[in-house]
Amino acid sequence: MRVAHALQARDGDEFAKPGTLVEVRFVKGQSLSLTAARLLALMILTAGGDAWEPVAHRMRKADIRRGHKGNERISEMLEELHRTLFAVDDLSWRGRKATKRFSLIQSSREEIDEDGAEAGWIEWEFTPDARRLIRESETYAVLNRQAVLGFRSSYALRLYELGALRLHRRQPNWRADMTAIRAAFGIAPELYKDFAQLRRKVLDKAKAEIDHLAHFTVEWREIRRGRAITEIEFSFHPKATPAQPTAAEADAPDVATLPPSVRSVQTLQRPALPAPARTPDTSSGPVRFPTGSLLYGAEPFGEIAKTHGGGWARDLIADAYRAEMGSRLANLTGPKLVKSWTGFCQAFAARRGRP
Protein backbone atom coordinates (compact mmCIF):
# COMPACT_ATOMS: atom_id res chain seq x y z
CA MET A 1 0.00 0.00 0.00
CA ARG A 2 2.99 2.31 0.52
CA VAL A 3 3.99 1.64 -3.07
CA ALA A 4 0.42 2.33 -4.23
CA HIS A 5 0.47 5.66 -2.38
CA ALA A 6 3.80 6.61 -3.98
CA LEU A 7 2.65 5.76 -7.51
CA GLN A 8 -0.64 7.59 -6.93
CA ALA A 9 1.26 10.71 -5.84
CA ARG A 10 3.11 10.75 -9.17
CA ASP A 11 -0.24 11.03 -10.98
CA GLY A 12 1.09 8.94 -13.85
CA ASP A 13 -0.15 5.85 -15.70
CA GLU A 14 1.50 3.29 -13.43
CA PHE A 15 -0.29 1.77 -10.44
CA ALA A 16 0.22 -1.15 -8.07
CA LYS A 17 -2.08 -4.15 -7.82
CA PRO A 18 -1.59 -6.34 -4.72
CA GLY A 19 -0.11 -9.72 -5.52
CA THR A 20 -2.83 -11.50 -3.57
CA LEU A 21 -5.46 -10.06 -5.92
CA VAL A 22 -3.39 -10.91 -9.00
CA GLU A 23 -3.13 -14.55 -7.94
CA VAL A 24 -6.70 -14.98 -6.73
CA ARG A 25 -8.49 -17.73 -8.67
CA PHE A 26 -11.84 -17.67 -10.37
CA VAL A 27 -14.40 -20.12 -9.07
CA LYS A 28 -14.88 -22.93 -11.59
CA GLY A 29 -17.12 -21.82 -14.41
CA GLN A 30 -16.82 -18.11 -13.63
CA SER A 31 -14.62 -15.36 -15.02
CA LEU A 32 -14.68 -11.63 -15.69
CA SER A 33 -15.36 -10.18 -19.11
CA LEU A 34 -12.72 -7.85 -20.52
CA THR A 35 -14.76 -4.73 -19.69
CA ALA A 36 -15.40 -5.85 -16.09
CA ALA A 37 -11.71 -6.75 -15.64
CA ARG A 38 -10.75 -3.29 -16.87
CA LEU A 39 -13.22 -1.70 -14.46
CA LEU A 40 -11.75 -3.67 -11.55
CA ALA A 41 -8.26 -2.49 -12.52
CA LEU A 42 -9.46 1.13 -12.63
CA MET A 43 -11.09 0.67 -9.21
CA ILE A 44 -7.80 -0.53 -7.75
CA LEU A 45 -5.95 2.34 -9.44
CA THR A 46 -8.44 4.87 -8.06
CA ALA A 47 -8.44 3.44 -4.51
CA GLY A 48 -4.64 3.44 -4.49
CA GLY A 49 -3.06 3.13 -1.07
CA ASP A 50 -6.45 3.39 0.63
CA ALA A 51 -7.86 0.22 -0.96
CA TRP A 52 -7.57 -1.72 2.31
CA GLU A 53 -9.49 0.89 4.31
CA PRO A 54 -13.21 0.29 5.14
CA VAL A 55 -14.27 3.38 3.21
CA ALA A 56 -16.13 4.16 0.01
CA HIS A 57 -14.13 4.96 -3.13
CA ARG A 58 -15.39 7.13 -5.98
CA MET A 59 -14.72 7.46 -9.70
CA ARG A 60 -16.20 9.48 -12.55
CA LYS A 61 -18.18 7.55 -15.14
CA ALA A 62 -16.31 9.45 -17.83
CA ASP A 63 -13.09 7.73 -16.70
CA ILE A 64 -14.75 4.35 -17.30
CA ARG A 65 -16.55 4.94 -20.58
CA ARG A 66 -13.35 5.60 -22.52
CA GLY A 67 -15.07 7.27 -25.44
CA HIS A 68 -18.44 5.53 -25.26
CA LYS A 69 -21.31 8.00 -25.38
CA GLY A 70 -23.62 6.24 -22.93
CA ASN A 71 -23.39 4.86 -19.42
CA GLU A 72 -25.58 1.81 -19.97
CA ARG A 73 -22.67 -0.67 -19.92
CA ILE A 74 -21.37 0.59 -16.56
CA SER A 75 -24.37 -0.94 -14.77
CA GLU A 76 -23.69 -4.28 -16.43
CA MET A 77 -20.02 -4.20 -15.41
CA LEU A 78 -20.84 -3.39 -11.79
CA GLU A 79 -23.40 -6.18 -11.60
CA GLU A 80 -20.89 -8.62 -13.10
CA LEU A 81 -18.32 -7.69 -10.46
CA HIS A 82 -20.89 -8.22 -7.73
CA ARG A 83 -21.86 -11.73 -8.82
CA THR A 84 -18.40 -13.09 -9.75
CA LEU A 85 -16.88 -15.35 -7.10
CA PHE A 86 -13.17 -15.78 -6.46
CA ALA A 87 -11.34 -18.46 -4.50
CA VAL A 88 -8.22 -18.69 -2.34
CA ASP A 89 -6.63 -21.43 -0.27
CA ASP A 90 -7.51 -21.10 3.41
CA LEU A 91 -7.96 -23.10 6.61
CA SER A 92 -11.23 -24.33 8.11
CA TRP A 93 -12.23 -23.80 11.75
CA ARG A 94 -10.61 -27.17 12.45
CA GLY A 95 -7.32 -26.09 10.93
CA ARG A 96 -7.71 -28.20 7.80
CA LYS A 97 -7.04 -27.09 4.24
CA ALA A 98 -10.07 -25.42 2.70
CA THR A 99 -11.13 -23.30 -0.27
CA LYS A 100 -12.59 -19.91 0.57
CA ARG A 101 -15.01 -18.31 -1.91
CA PHE A 102 -15.90 -14.64 -1.83
CA SER A 103 -16.64 -11.59 -3.97
CA LEU A 104 -14.50 -8.46 -4.23
CA ILE A 105 -17.20 -5.76 -4.25
CA GLN A 106 -19.42 -5.39 -1.19
CA SER A 107 -21.70 -2.59 -2.38
CA SER A 108 -21.85 0.03 -5.10
CA ARG A 109 -23.82 3.12 -5.95
CA GLU A 110 -24.28 4.54 -9.41
CA GLU A 111 -25.66 8.01 -9.95
CA ILE A 112 -28.74 8.02 -12.17
CA ASP A 113 -28.49 10.21 -15.24
CA GLU A 114 -31.14 12.89 -15.39
CA ASP A 115 -32.38 14.63 -18.54
CA GLY A 116 -29.93 12.70 -20.68
CA ALA A 117 -26.88 14.11 -18.88
CA GLU A 118 -23.73 12.02 -19.23
CA ALA A 119 -21.98 13.29 -16.10
CA GLY A 120 -21.99 11.14 -12.99
CA TRP A 121 -20.03 9.10 -10.49
CA ILE A 122 -19.92 5.59 -9.14
CA GLU A 123 -19.12 4.70 -5.55
CA TRP A 124 -18.12 1.31 -4.17
CA GLU A 125 -16.68 -0.53 -1.20
CA PHE A 126 -14.47 -3.61 -1.25
CA THR A 127 -15.58 -6.60 0.82
CA PRO A 128 -13.82 -7.34 4.15
CA ASP A 129 -12.25 -10.42 2.52
CA ALA A 130 -10.86 -8.34 -0.35
CA ARG A 131 -9.56 -5.67 2.05
CA ARG A 132 -7.83 -8.33 4.14
CA LEU A 133 -6.09 -9.76 1.06
CA ILE A 134 -5.01 -6.27 0.03
CA ARG A 135 -3.76 -5.39 3.52
CA GLU A 136 -1.78 -8.59 3.95
CA SER A 137 -0.19 -8.63 0.50
CA GLU A 138 3.61 -8.39 0.65
CA THR A 139 4.09 -8.34 -3.13
CA TYR A 140 2.60 -6.31 -5.93
CA ALA A 141 2.53 -5.93 -9.71
CA VAL A 142 3.17 -2.54 -11.29
CA LEU A 143 0.69 -2.15 -14.14
CA ASN A 144 0.28 0.53 -16.77
CA ARG A 145 -3.15 2.11 -17.22
CA GLN A 146 -2.76 2.60 -20.98
CA ALA A 147 -1.72 -1.02 -21.42
CA VAL A 148 -4.68 -2.26 -19.33
CA LEU A 149 -7.11 -0.24 -21.45
CA GLY A 150 -5.41 -1.34 -24.66
CA PHE A 151 -5.90 -5.09 -24.28
CA ARG A 152 -8.60 -6.71 -26.42
CA SER A 153 -8.61 -10.09 -24.69
CA SER A 154 -9.43 -10.76 -21.04
CA TYR A 155 -6.98 -13.68 -21.16
CA ALA A 156 -4.18 -11.34 -22.31
CA LEU A 157 -4.97 -8.90 -19.50
CA ARG A 158 -4.90 -11.73 -16.97
CA LEU A 159 -1.54 -13.04 -18.19
CA TYR A 160 -0.20 -9.47 -18.26
CA GLU A 161 -0.98 -9.08 -14.55
CA LEU A 162 0.58 -12.45 -13.70
CA GLY A 163 3.71 -11.64 -15.71
CA ALA A 164 4.11 -8.19 -14.14
CA LEU A 165 3.85 -9.73 -10.67
CA ARG A 166 6.46 -12.40 -11.34
CA LEU A 167 8.90 -10.00 -12.95
CA HIS A 168 8.68 -7.75 -9.91
CA ARG A 169 9.41 -10.78 -7.69
CA ARG A 170 12.37 -11.59 -9.95
CA GLN A 171 10.79 -14.98 -10.52
CA PRO A 172 10.23 -14.75 -14.28
CA ASN A 173 8.92 -18.31 -14.70
CA TRP A 174 5.47 -19.69 -13.85
CA ARG A 175 4.78 -23.42 -14.18
CA ALA A 176 1.31 -24.81 -13.58
CA ASP A 177 -0.84 -27.76 -14.56
CA MET A 178 -3.83 -27.35 -16.85
CA THR A 179 -6.35 -27.21 -14.00
CA ALA A 180 -4.49 -24.33 -12.33
CA ILE A 181 -4.06 -22.52 -15.63
CA ARG A 182 -7.75 -22.74 -16.49
CA ALA A 183 -8.62 -21.46 -12.99
CA ALA A 184 -6.15 -18.57 -13.26
CA PHE A 185 -7.48 -17.51 -16.66
CA GLY A 186 -11.11 -18.17 -15.78
CA ILE A 187 -11.64 -20.49 -18.74
CA ALA A 188 -15.06 -22.14 -18.59
CA PRO A 189 -15.03 -25.99 -18.46
CA GLU A 190 -16.87 -26.28 -21.79
CA LEU A 191 -14.38 -24.07 -23.65
CA TYR A 192 -11.20 -25.13 -25.44
CA LYS A 193 -11.12 -28.74 -24.26
CA ASP A 194 -8.70 -29.49 -27.09
CA PHE A 195 -5.27 -28.00 -26.36
CA ALA A 196 -4.83 -26.90 -29.97
CA GLN A 197 -7.88 -24.67 -29.51
CA LEU A 198 -6.60 -23.32 -26.21
CA ARG A 199 -3.25 -22.55 -27.80
CA ARG A 200 -4.85 -20.73 -30.74
CA LYS A 201 -7.68 -18.93 -28.93
CA VAL A 202 -5.95 -18.09 -25.65
CA LEU A 203 -2.16 -18.42 -25.61
CA ASP A 204 -1.29 -17.16 -29.08
CA LYS A 205 -3.63 -14.16 -28.81
CA ALA A 206 -2.42 -13.29 -25.31
CA LYS A 207 1.22 -13.47 -26.38
CA ALA A 208 0.65 -11.21 -29.39
CA GLU A 209 -1.06 -8.53 -27.29
CA ILE A 210 1.43 -8.68 -24.42
CA ASP A 211 4.44 -8.52 -26.73
CA HIS A 212 2.91 -5.39 -28.27
CA LEU A 213 1.52 -3.55 -25.22
CA ALA A 214 3.44 -4.66 -22.14
CA HIS A 215 6.89 -3.74 -20.85
CA PHE A 216 7.86 -7.40 -21.25
CA THR A 217 7.40 -10.33 -23.63
CA VAL A 218 6.15 -13.83 -22.88
CA GLU A 219 7.08 -17.32 -24.06
CA TRP A 220 5.83 -20.73 -22.94
CA ARG A 221 6.95 -24.35 -22.95
CA GLU A 222 4.51 -27.25 -23.17
CA ILE A 223 5.29 -30.17 -20.87
CA ARG A 224 3.94 -33.57 -21.90
CA ARG A 225 3.21 -36.83 -20.16
CA GLY A 226 3.08 -39.29 -22.97
CA ARG A 227 1.15 -37.57 -25.75
CA ALA A 228 -0.95 -35.36 -23.44
CA ILE A 229 0.11 -31.84 -22.45
CA THR A 230 -0.16 -31.74 -18.65
CA GLU A 231 1.68 -28.54 -17.72
CA ILE A 232 2.81 -25.23 -19.20
CA GLU A 233 5.80 -23.18 -18.11
CA PHE A 234 5.58 -19.47 -18.92
CA SER A 235 8.65 -17.23 -18.97
CA PHE A 236 8.52 -13.43 -18.93
CA HIS A 237 11.33 -11.27 -20.30
CA PRO A 238 11.67 -7.48 -19.79
CA LYS A 239 12.00 -5.46 -22.93
CA ALA A 240 15.49 -4.02 -23.15
CA THR A 241 16.11 -0.33 -23.74
CA PRO A 242 17.36 0.06 -27.35
CA ALA A 243 21.14 0.26 -27.49
CA GLN A 244 22.74 3.30 -29.09
CA PRO A 245 24.31 2.36 -32.47
CA THR A 246 27.97 3.08 -33.10
CA ALA A 247 28.91 5.60 -35.76
CA ALA A 248 29.79 2.81 -38.20
CA GLU A 249 26.53 0.97 -37.52
CA ALA A 250 24.53 4.15 -37.97
CA ASP A 251 26.03 4.74 -41.41
CA ALA A 252 25.45 1.17 -42.63
CA PRO A 253 21.95 0.21 -43.85
CA ASP A 254 20.40 -3.05 -42.71
CA VAL A 255 20.84 -5.07 -45.92
CA ALA A 256 18.60 -7.88 -44.68
CA THR A 257 15.62 -5.55 -44.57
CA LEU A 258 16.12 -4.18 -48.08
CA PRO A 259 14.23 -5.68 -51.05
CA PRO A 260 16.36 -7.69 -53.52
CA SER A 261 16.12 -4.98 -56.18
CA VAL A 262 17.78 -2.51 -53.81
CA ARG A 263 20.40 -4.75 -52.19
CA SER A 264 22.66 -4.63 -55.26
CA VAL A 265 22.91 -0.86 -55.07
CA GLN A 266 22.72 -0.44 -51.30
CA THR A 267 26.31 0.85 -51.19
CA LEU A 268 25.29 3.71 -53.50
CA GLN A 269 22.11 4.75 -51.75
CA ARG A 270 22.03 5.02 -48.01
CA PRO A 271 18.81 5.52 -46.06
CA ALA A 272 18.19 8.85 -44.42
CA LEU A 273 19.13 8.91 -40.75
CA PRO A 274 17.38 10.86 -38.00
CA ALA A 275 19.07 14.15 -37.34
CA PRO A 276 21.06 14.16 -34.08
CA ALA A 277 19.56 16.02 -31.16
CA ARG A 278 20.36 19.70 -31.42
CA THR A 279 22.41 21.10 -28.55
CA PRO A 280 20.28 23.58 -26.60
CA ASP A 281 21.11 27.24 -26.89
CA THR A 282 22.47 28.31 -23.48
CA SER A 283 23.24 31.91 -24.39
CA SER A 284 20.20 33.16 -22.49
CA GLY A 285 20.77 30.94 -19.42
CA PRO A 286 20.47 27.27 -18.46
CA VAL A 287 18.04 25.35 -20.63
CA ARG A 288 15.37 23.61 -18.57
CA PHE A 289 12.67 21.13 -19.47
CA PRO A 290 9.51 22.88 -20.80
CA THR A 291 6.54 23.15 -18.47
CA GLY A 292 3.99 23.27 -21.30
CA SER A 293 3.32 21.44 -24.56
CA LEU A 294 6.19 20.10 -26.68
CA LEU A 295 4.32 20.64 -29.94
CA TYR A 296 5.58 24.16 -30.64
CA GLY A 297 8.63 26.13 -29.59
CA ALA A 298 10.06 23.45 -27.32
CA GLU A 299 13.10 22.29 -29.27
CA PRO A 300 15.12 20.18 -29.09
CA PHE A 301 12.82 18.27 -26.72
CA GLY A 302 9.89 17.96 -29.12
CA GLU A 303 12.11 16.67 -31.92
CA ILE A 304 13.78 14.16 -29.58
CA ALA A 305 10.37 12.80 -28.59
CA LYS A 306 9.37 12.55 -32.24
CA THR A 307 12.59 10.70 -33.17
CA HIS A 308 12.96 8.37 -30.19
CA GLY A 309 9.44 8.12 -28.73
CA GLY A 310 8.23 5.25 -30.89
CA GLY A 311 5.31 7.23 -32.36
CA TRP A 312 3.72 8.11 -29.00
CA ALA A 313 2.35 11.62 -28.42
CA ARG A 314 5.08 14.02 -27.33
CA ASP A 315 3.06 15.48 -24.48
CA LEU A 316 2.13 12.01 -23.20
CA ILE A 317 5.83 11.13 -22.90
CA ALA A 318 6.57 14.53 -21.37
CA ASP A 319 3.93 14.07 -18.66
CA ALA A 320 5.34 10.64 -17.81
CA TYR A 321 8.87 12.12 -17.69
CA ARG A 322 7.83 14.93 -15.34
CA ALA A 323 6.10 12.41 -13.07
CA GLU A 324 9.14 10.13 -13.08
CA MET A 325 11.68 12.88 -12.36
CA GLY A 326 9.66 14.87 -9.84
CA SER A 327 11.70 17.51 -8.00
CA ARG A 328 14.94 16.28 -9.60
CA LEU A 329 13.90 17.88 -12.88
CA ALA A 330 14.41 21.38 -11.46
CA ASN A 331 18.15 20.76 -11.10
CA LEU A 332 18.70 19.13 -14.50
CA THR A 333 19.88 21.39 -17.33
CA GLY A 334 21.90 21.49 -20.54
CA PRO A 335 23.45 18.38 -22.12
CA LYS A 336 22.66 16.22 -19.09
CA LEU A 337 18.98 17.09 -19.45
CA VAL A 338 19.03 16.26 -23.18
CA LYS A 339 20.74 12.91 -22.48
CA SER A 340 18.25 12.09 -19.71
CA TRP A 341 15.24 13.02 -21.89
CA THR A 342 16.53 11.04 -24.88
CA GLY A 343 17.07 7.94 -22.76
CA PHE A 344 13.61 8.25 -21.21
CA CYS A 345 11.95 8.51 -24.65
CA GLN A 346 13.75 5.38 -25.81
CA ALA A 347 12.79 3.46 -22.66
CA PHE A 348 9.18 4.68 -22.93
CA ALA A 349 8.93 3.35 -26.48
CA ALA A 350 10.65 0.07 -25.55
CA ARG A 351 8.25 -0.60 -22.68
CA ARG A 352 5.08 0.15 -24.60
CA GLY A 353 5.85 -0.84 -28.18
CA ARG A 354 4.04 1.00 -30.95
CA PRO A 355 0.84 2.97 -30.19
C-alpha positions as CSV (number, residue, x, y, z in Angstrom):
1,M,0.0,0.0,0.0
2,R,3.0,2.3,0.5
3,V,4.0,1.6,-3.1
4,A,0.4,2.3,-4.2
5,H,0.5,5.7,-2.4
6,A,3.8,6.6,-4.0
7,L,2.6,5.8,-7.5
8,Q,-0.6,7.6,-6.9
9,A,1.3,10.7,-5.8
10,R,3.1,10.8,-9.2
11,D,-0.2,11.0,-11.0
12,G,1.1,8.9,-13.9
13,D,-0.2,5.9,-15.7
14,E,1.5,3.3,-13.4
15,F,-0.3,1.8,-10.4
16,A,0.2,-1.1,-8.1
17,K,-2.1,-4.1,-7.8
18,P,-1.6,-6.3,-4.7
19,G,-0.1,-9.7,-5.5
20,T,-2.8,-11.5,-3.6
21,L,-5.5,-10.1,-5.9
22,V,-3.4,-10.9,-9.0
23,E,-3.1,-14.5,-7.9
24,V,-6.7,-15.0,-6.7
25,R,-8.5,-17.7,-8.7
26,F,-11.8,-17.7,-10.4
27,V,-14.4,-20.1,-9.1
28,K,-14.9,-22.9,-11.6
29,G,-17.1,-21.8,-14.4
30,Q,-16.8,-18.1,-13.6
31,S,-14.6,-15.4,-15.0
32,L,-14.7,-11.6,-15.7
33,S,-15.4,-10.2,-19.1
34,L,-12.7,-7.8,-20.5
35,T,-14.8,-4.7,-19.7
36,A,-15.4,-5.8,-16.1
37,A,-11.7,-6.7,-15.6
38,R,-10.8,-3.3,-16.9
39,L,-13.2,-1.7,-14.5
40,L,-11.8,-3.7,-11.5
41,A,-8.3,-2.5,-12.5
42,L,-9.5,1.1,-12.6
43,M,-11.1,0.7,-9.2
44,I,-7.8,-0.5,-7.7
45,L,-5.9,2.3,-9.4
46,T,-8.4,4.9,-8.1
47,A,-8.4,3.4,-4.5
48,G,-4.6,3.4,-4.5
49,G,-3.1,3.1,-1.1
50,D,-6.5,3.4,0.6
51,A,-7.9,0.2,-1.0
52,W,-7.6,-1.7,2.3
53,E,-9.5,0.9,4.3
54,P,-13.2,0.3,5.1
55,V,-14.3,3.4,3.2
56,A,-16.1,4.2,0.0
57,H,-14.1,5.0,-3.1
58,R,-15.4,7.1,-6.0
59,M,-14.7,7.5,-9.7
60,R,-16.2,9.5,-12.6
61,K,-18.2,7.5,-15.1
62,A,-16.3,9.5,-17.8
63,D,-13.1,7.7,-16.7
64,I,-14.7,4.4,-17.3
65,R,-16.5,4.9,-20.6
66,R,-13.3,5.6,-22.5
67,G,-15.1,7.3,-25.4
68,H,-18.4,5.5,-25.3
69,K,-21.3,8.0,-25.4
70,G,-23.6,6.2,-22.9
71,N,-23.4,4.9,-19.4
72,E,-25.6,1.8,-20.0
73,R,-22.7,-0.7,-19.9
74,I,-21.4,0.6,-16.6
75,S,-24.4,-0.9,-14.8
76,E,-23.7,-4.3,-16.4
77,M,-20.0,-4.2,-15.4
78,L,-20.8,-3.4,-11.8
79,E,-23.4,-6.2,-11.6
80,E,-20.9,-8.6,-13.1
81,L,-18.3,-7.7,-10.5
82,H,-20.9,-8.2,-7.7
83,R,-21.9,-11.7,-8.8
84,T,-18.4,-13.1,-9.8
85,L,-16.9,-15.3,-7.1
86,F,-13.2,-15.8,-6.5
87,A,-11.3,-18.5,-4.5
88,V,-8.2,-18.7,-2.3
89,D,-6.6,-21.4,-0.3
90,D,-7.5,-21.1,3.4
91,L,-8.0,-23.1,6.6
92,S,-11.2,-24.3,8.1
93,W,-12.2,-23.8,11.8
94,R,-10.6,-27.2,12.5
95,G,-7.3,-26.1,10.9
96,R,-7.7,-28.2,7.8
97,K,-7.0,-27.1,4.2
98,A,-10.1,-25.4,2.7
99,T,-11.1,-23.3,-0.3
100,K,-12.6,-19.9,0.6
101,R,-15.0,-18.3,-1.9
102,F,-15.9,-14.6,-1.8
103,S,-16.6,-11.6,-4.0
104,L,-14.5,-8.5,-4.2
105,I,-17.2,-5.8,-4.3
106,Q,-19.4,-5.4,-1.2
107,S,-21.7,-2.6,-2.4
108,S,-21.8,0.0,-5.1
109,R,-23.8,3.1,-5.9
110,E,-24.3,4.5,-9.4
111,E,-25.7,8.0,-9.9
112,I,-28.7,8.0,-12.2
113,D,-28.5,10.2,-15.2
114,E,-31.1,12.9,-15.4
115,D,-32.4,14.6,-18.5
116,G,-29.9,12.7,-20.7
117,A,-26.9,14.1,-18.9
118,E,-23.7,12.0,-19.2
119,A,-22.0,13.3,-16.1
120,G,-22.0,11.1,-13.0
121,W,-20.0,9.1,-10.5
122,I,-19.9,5.6,-9.1
123,E,-19.1,4.7,-5.5
124,W,-18.1,1.3,-4.2
125,E,-16.7,-0.5,-1.2
126,F,-14.5,-3.6,-1.3
127,T,-15.6,-6.6,0.8
128,P,-13.8,-7.3,4.1
129,D,-12.3,-10.4,2.5
130,A,-10.9,-8.3,-0.3
131,R,-9.6,-5.7,2.1
132,R,-7.8,-8.3,4.1
133,L,-6.1,-9.8,1.1
134,I,-5.0,-6.3,0.0
135,R,-3.8,-5.4,3.5
136,E,-1.8,-8.6,4.0
137,S,-0.2,-8.6,0.5
138,E,3.6,-8.4,0.6
139,T,4.1,-8.3,-3.1
140,Y,2.6,-6.3,-5.9
141,A,2.5,-5.9,-9.7
142,V,3.2,-2.5,-11.3
143,L,0.7,-2.2,-14.1
144,N,0.3,0.5,-16.8
145,R,-3.1,2.1,-17.2
146,Q,-2.8,2.6,-21.0
147,A,-1.7,-1.0,-21.4
148,V,-4.7,-2.3,-19.3
149,L,-7.1,-0.2,-21.5
150,G,-5.4,-1.3,-24.7
151,F,-5.9,-5.1,-24.3
152,R,-8.6,-6.7,-26.4
153,S,-8.6,-10.1,-24.7
154,S,-9.4,-10.8,-21.0
155,Y,-7.0,-13.7,-21.2
156,A,-4.2,-11.3,-22.3
157,L,-5.0,-8.9,-19.5
158,R,-4.9,-11.7,-17.0
159,L,-1.5,-13.0,-18.2
160,Y,-0.2,-9.5,-18.3
161,E,-1.0,-9.1,-14.6
162,L,0.6,-12.4,-13.7
163,G,3.7,-11.6,-15.7
164,A,4.1,-8.2,-14.1
165,L,3.8,-9.7,-10.7
166,R,6.5,-12.4,-11.3
167,L,8.9,-10.0,-12.9
168,H,8.7,-7.7,-9.9
169,R,9.4,-10.8,-7.7
170,R,12.4,-11.6,-9.9
171,Q,10.8,-15.0,-10.5
172,P,10.2,-14.8,-14.3
173,N,8.9,-18.3,-14.7
174,W,5.5,-19.7,-13.9
175,R,4.8,-23.4,-14.2
176,A,1.3,-24.8,-13.6
177,D,-0.8,-27.8,-14.6
178,M,-3.8,-27.4,-16.9
179,T,-6.4,-27.2,-14.0
180,A,-4.5,-24.3,-12.3
181,I,-4.1,-22.5,-15.6
182,R,-7.8,-22.7,-16.5
183,A,-8.6,-21.5,-13.0
184,A,-6.2,-18.6,-13.3
185,F,-7.5,-17.5,-16.7
186,G,-11.1,-18.2,-15.8
187,I,-11.6,-20.5,-18.7
188,A,-15.1,-22.1,-18.6
189,P,-15.0,-26.0,-18.5
190,E,-16.9,-26.3,-21.8
191,L,-14.4,-24.1,-23.7
192,Y,-11.2,-25.1,-25.4
193,K,-11.1,-28.7,-24.3
194,D,-8.7,-29.5,-27.1
195,F,-5.3,-28.0,-26.4
196,A,-4.8,-26.9,-30.0
197,Q,-7.9,-24.7,-29.5
198,L,-6.6,-23.3,-26.2
199,R,-3.2,-22.5,-27.8
200,R,-4.9,-20.7,-30.7
201,K,-7.7,-18.9,-28.9
202,V,-5.9,-18.1,-25.6
203,L,-2.2,-18.4,-25.6
204,D,-1.3,-17.2,-29.1
205,K,-3.6,-14.2,-28.8
206,A,-2.4,-13.3,-25.3
207,K,1.2,-13.5,-26.4
208,A,0.6,-11.2,-29.4
209,E,-1.1,-8.5,-27.3
210,I,1.4,-8.7,-24.4
211,D,4.4,-8.5,-26.7
212,H,2.9,-5.4,-28.3
213,L,1.5,-3.5,-25.2
214,A,3.4,-4.7,-22.1
215,H,6.9,-3.7,-20.9
216,F,7.9,-7.4,-21.3
217,T,7.4,-10.3,-23.6
218,V,6.1,-13.8,-22.9
219,E,7.1,-17.3,-24.1
220,W,5.8,-20.7,-22.9
221,R,7.0,-24.3,-23.0
222,E,4.5,-27.2,-23.2
223,I,5.3,-30.2,-20.9
224,R,3.9,-33.6,-21.9
225,R,3.2,-36.8,-20.2
226,G,3.1,-39.3,-23.0
227,R,1.1,-37.6,-25.7
228,A,-0.9,-35.4,-23.4
229,I,0.1,-31.8,-22.4
230,T,-0.2,-31.7,-18.7
231,E,1.7,-28.5,-17.7
232,I,2.8,-25.2,-19.2
233,E,5.8,-23.2,-18.1
234,F,5.6,-19.5,-18.9
235,S,8.6,-17.2,-19.0
236,F,8.5,-13.4,-18.9
237,H,11.3,-11.3,-20.3
238,P,11.7,-7.5,-19.8
239,K,12.0,-5.5,-22.9
240,A,15.5,-4.0,-23.2
241,T,16.1,-0.3,-23.7
242,P,17.4,0.1,-27.3
243,A,21.1,0.3,-27.5
244,Q,22.7,3.3,-29.1
245,P,24.3,2.4,-32.5
246,T,28.0,3.1,-33.1
247,A,28.9,5.6,-35.8
248,A,29.8,2.8,-38.2
249,E,26.5,1.0,-37.5
250,A,24.5,4.1,-38.0
251,D,26.0,4.7,-41.4
252,A,25.5,1.2,-42.6
253,P,21.9,0.2,-43.8
254,D,20.4,-3.1,-42.7
255,V,20.8,-5.1,-45.9
256,A,18.6,-7.9,-44.7
257,T,15.6,-5.5,-44.6
258,L,16.1,-4.2,-48.1
259,P,14.2,-5.7,-51.0
260,P,16.4,-7.7,-53.5
261,S,16.1,-5.0,-56.2
262,V,17.8,-2.5,-53.8
263,R,20.4,-4.8,-52.2
264,S,22.7,-4.6,-55.3
265,V,22.9,-0.9,-55.1
266,Q,22.7,-0.4,-51.3
267,T,26.3,0.9,-51.2
268,L,25.3,3.7,-53.5
269,Q,22.1,4.8,-51.8
270,R,22.0,5.0,-48.0
271,P,18.8,5.5,-46.1
272,A,18.2,8.9,-44.4
273,L,19.1,8.9,-40.7
274,P,17.4,10.9,-38.0
275,A,19.1,14.1,-37.3
276,P,21.1,14.2,-34.1
277,A,19.6,16.0,-31.2
278,R,20.4,19.7,-31.4
279,T,22.4,21.1,-28.5
280,P,20.3,23.6,-26.6
281,D,21.1,27.2,-26.9
282,T,22.5,28.3,-23.5
283,S,23.2,31.9,-24.4
284,S,20.2,33.2,-22.5
285,G,20.8,30.9,-19.4
286,P,20.5,27.3,-18.5
287,V,18.0,25.4,-20.6
288,R,15.4,23.6,-18.6
289,F,12.7,21.1,-19.5
290,P,9.5,22.9,-20.8
291,T,6.5,23.1,-18.5
292,G,4.0,23.3,-21.3
293,S,3.3,21.4,-24.6
294,L,6.2,20.1,-26.7
295,L,4.3,20.6,-29.9
296,Y,5.6,24.2,-30.6
297,G,8.6,26.1,-29.6
298,A,10.1,23.4,-27.3
299,E,13.1,22.3,-29.3
300,P,15.1,20.2,-29.1
301,F,12.8,18.3,-26.7
302,G,9.9,18.0,-29.1
303,E,12.1,16.7,-31.9
304,I,13.8,14.2,-29.6
305,A,10.4,12.8,-28.6
306,K,9.4,12.6,-32.2
307,T,12.6,10.7,-33.2
308,H,13.0,8.4,-30.2
309,G,9.4,8.1,-28.7
310,G,8.2,5.3,-30.9
311,G,5.3,7.2,-32.4
312,W,3.7,8.1,-29.0
313,A,2.3,11.6,-28.4
314,R,5.1,14.0,-27.3
315,D,3.1,15.5,-24.5
316,L,2.1,12.0,-23.2
317,I,5.8,11.1,-22.9
318,A,6.6,14.5,-21.4
319,D,3.9,14.1,-18.7
320,A,5.3,10.6,-17.8
321,Y,8.9,12.1,-17.7
322,R,7.8,14.9,-15.3
323,A,6.1,12.4,-13.1
324,E,9.1,10.1,-13.1
325,M,11.7,12.9,-12.4
326,G,9.7,14.9,-9.8
327,S,11.7,17.5,-8.0
328,R,14.9,16.3,-9.6
329,L,13.9,17.9,-12.9
330,A,14.4,21.4,-11.5
331,N,18.1,20.8,-11.1
332,L,18.7,19.1,-14.5
333,T,19.9,21.4,-17.3
334,G,21.9,21.5,-20.5
335,P,23.5,18.4,-22.1
336,K,22.7,16.2,-19.1
337,L,19.0,17.1,-19.5
338,V,19.0,16.3,-23.2
339,K,20.7,12.9,-22.5
340,S,18.3,12.1,-19.7
341,W,15.2,13.0,-21.9
342,T,16.5,11.0,-24.9
343,G,17.1,7.9,-22.8
344,F,13.6,8.3,-21.2
345,C,11.9,8.5,-24.6
346,Q,13.7,5.4,-25.8
347,A,12.8,3.5,-22.7
348,F,9.2,4.7,-22.9
349,A,8.9,3.3,-26.5
350,A,10.7,0.1,-25.5
351,R,8.2,-0.6,-22.7
352,R,5.1,0.2,-24.6
353,G,5.8,-0.8,-28.2
354,R,4.0,1.0,-31.0
355,P,0.8,3.0,-30.2
